[in-house]
């Protein structure tokens, strides 16, 4: 069983998201705690919200007060409603939320049944319930629940070598070519993407970009790629490096083949519904771009937002590190397209914040983007932002990236290229 903990500030948004599923017969209310049943036996977001209001009012200084948790058993687990109730109660008790009001929804909108739990993380005195090390604690509790209820254990691939250290792609440190090589030589083997745009969205997390170049060789038109390191502002800050310097996996022919192979995977849409669900939850739980991105980071997803010079959003890409796939927002749905986000954050940002503030009795946050968090990476990518590199331990949520990026920094790709050319010359000499 996998648990995902979403943290936000928009309680009514989280409740409305789940009740919309209920209205569409894609979910049902399974259990409530410290929430009385309504007169007609039905639940509405407004009715549930009333039982959280004393906690919202008492809140002293906790910004992300809402907890939107999903518990996801293996698709092959046959979990009854009664088991789901017991699992939810045990999980909430052990996480420290047993005395809080909360509501449990069972969702059946994707292939596997799973539950969502909405609660708040402050008590009636306004004191925050500790969420220190909540992800490791959550994982340990999930393992206990799996054993107790006979569920299929969630597989956690162990890191091949937990002693390696990796440095960020930092143009100031020099030897940029080797730094770039340590990423681009391996990422295409593990991540799926359908276009250069998607590939560059992934590379941007590593402060790298690739550009397609066209030229003429022996009277024939040729296309290729060059790579650049980026600075902290996303601007090119190195000389171009030909893809051939990094081996075949960095070149255009290999990548174009990868685009074609990935299309079959995307056509099947294996992780699509689950990913869309997670993003929609973040959208309903948060009230601005900064918190939206931060919420997704906690779920192992990066959102890459592209703007033109006028500030208009023209592209939204989601990188899911769990399924290792890259998706354009429009692939997931019209409500996650660039135009939808542009309307939400630019055209209607003020009205949206006012609705959130009125609905939740909480102060709205500014929509001005914090440059320090706008491209914050998931914890698995900490080695990109910590100056001295980071030593990996076992990582439960995602496959360790240490298996992706190897000791390429010790290889001289210009020398390899020279050796290959010499081999070709020797072969030609033998033919003569």
C-alpha positions, 0 to 999 in steps of 0.5 A, a space after each residue: 500500500 502506498 500513502 500520499 500526503 498532500 499539504 495545502 491551505 484550501 480546505 473547501 477545495 479539497 472537500 469539493 474535489 471529493 464531493 464532485 466525485 461523489 456527485 458523479 458516482 465515482 466516489 462515496 463517503 465511507 467514514 467520518 470522525 467527529 463529524 455528525 451526519 446531516 438531517 437528510 443523511 447526505 453529506 455536502 462540502 459546506 456541511 463538512 466544512 462547518 465541523 472544521 471551522 473551529 480548528 481553522 479559527 483556532 489556528 495560530 500560525 500554520 500555513 498549510 493546515 489541510 491534509 489530503 491523504 490517499 491510501 492506495 493498496 495494490 490493484 490485486 488486493 481485494 479490500 472490502 469497505 469494512 477493511 478500508 474503514 479499519 485501515 483508515 482509522 488505524 492509519 490516522 490514529 498512528 499518524 497522530 490524527 485520531 482525535 481530529 475531525 476527518 472524512 474518508 472517501 472511497 474512490 473508484 474512478 480508476 482501475 484500482 479502488 483507493 481511499 482519500 482522507 481529508 483532515 486538518 493538522 491543528 487541534 482546537 487549541 490551534 497547536 500544530 500536530 507534529 508532522 516531523 518525518 511524516 513520510 518515513 513514519 507513513 511508510 512504516 505504518 503502511 508496512 504494518 498495515 500490510 502485514 496486519 491486513 494481509 495486503 500485497 507489500 509495496 515494492 521498493 527497489 533498493 539502491 544499487 550503490 548507496 555510497 555514491 555522491 553526486 554533484 549538481 550541474 553547476 557551471 561555476 565548478 567547471 568541467 561542464 561537459 562531464 557534469 552534463 554527461 553524467 545526466 544525459 547519457 543515462 536519463 533517456 534509458 529510464 524516462 519516457 517522453 514523446 518530444 523535444 519539448 518534453 525532453 527539455 522539460 526533464 533536462 531543465 530540472 538538471 540545469 541543462 537544455 538541448 537545441 536542435 541544429 541543422 546544417 549541410 554535410 557533403 551536400 546533404 542536409 543534416 540535423 543534430 543536437 547541442 547541449 548547454 548548461 543553464 544558470 540559476 535563471 534558466 539562461 544558457 551559460 556555457 559553450 555548446 557541446 555536440 551530442 556526439 561527444 556524449 555517446 549515441 544515447 544523447 544524439 537525435 537519432 536515438 532520441 527520435 527512436 525513443 519518442 516513437 517507442 514512448 508513444 505506445 506507452 502513452 497511448 496505453 495511458 497506464 499512469 495517466 489517470 492516477 497522475 491526473 488525480 494527484 494533480 487535480 487534488 493539488 489544484 483544488 487544495 492550493 490557491 496559487 502557483 507556488 503552493 501548487 508546485 510545492 504540493 506536487 513536489 511532495 508527491 514526486 511530481 515536478 511542474 515545469 511552467 513556460 511563459 513568454 516575455 509578456 508573462 503568459 503561460 504557453 506550456 505546462 509539463 508534468 514530470 512524474 518520477 514514480 512512473 518516470 514519464 513526462 506529460 504535457 498538461 493537455 495530454 491529461 485533460 483540458 482542465 490541465 492545459 496551459 490555457 486553463 492555468 493561464 486563466 486561473 493564475 493570471 486572468 482570475 487570480 484575484 477573484 480566485 483568492 477572494 473565493 478561497 479566503 471567503 470559503 475557508 476563513 483563511 488568509 489568501 496567499 500571494 500569487 507572486 512566485 518565489 524564485 527560490 521554490 519555483 523549480 524546487 525538486 523532489 527530495 530524490 534530486 537533492 544532490 542537484 541543490 546541495 553544494 557538497 553533493 548528497 549521500 543517498 540512503 534508501 528512498 521509498 517513494 521513488 526508484 533511486 536515481 543513483 542507478 541512473 547517473 553513474 561515474 560518467 564524470 570520470 570519462 573523457 568523451 572527447 578522447 573516446 570520440 578521438 579513439 573511435 575516429 582513429 579506429 575508423 582510419 585504421 579500418 580504412 587503411 587495412 582495406 587499401 
